[in-house]
Amino acid sequence: MKTKFISLALSLGLCSTLTYAKPAEYTIVHGGGIDDTFLEIKDQKRIYNVYCQELCGNWFLEDPNSGGEQIDPKYVGRKVLADFKLEVNKGRIVGPAENEKLYFFKSLKLLNKK
């Protein structure tokens, strides 16, 4: 019984480790928002729109045309180390449905290179 419990605990630990994505490097393409800010980031394969949820820092400027914010141009083309996940909205973002799946940052770090 004890070995079954240890085996189960080890396999659960391995599964959670294997399903957790490591942060990867992306390039900032665009960003902004009215109620909630997002970044459009890309890797070599895809472009992602990921909601900041207060992880983007003070990277946005007021946009008088939209009444919202746009990414400060000095950040466009900059590299970030990011981890994000596709999750159900659950009311975090105004506009999309409660059950709509959106990308949310889990970690985000601005890198010193372009």
Protein Blocks (a to p, Z undefined) as FASTA:
>chain_A
ZZmmmmmmmmmmmmmmmmpccddddddfbgcdjklccdddddfkbccdddfklpnojmbc
cdfknopacddfklgopacddddddddfklmaghiafklccdddfbdcddfbZZ
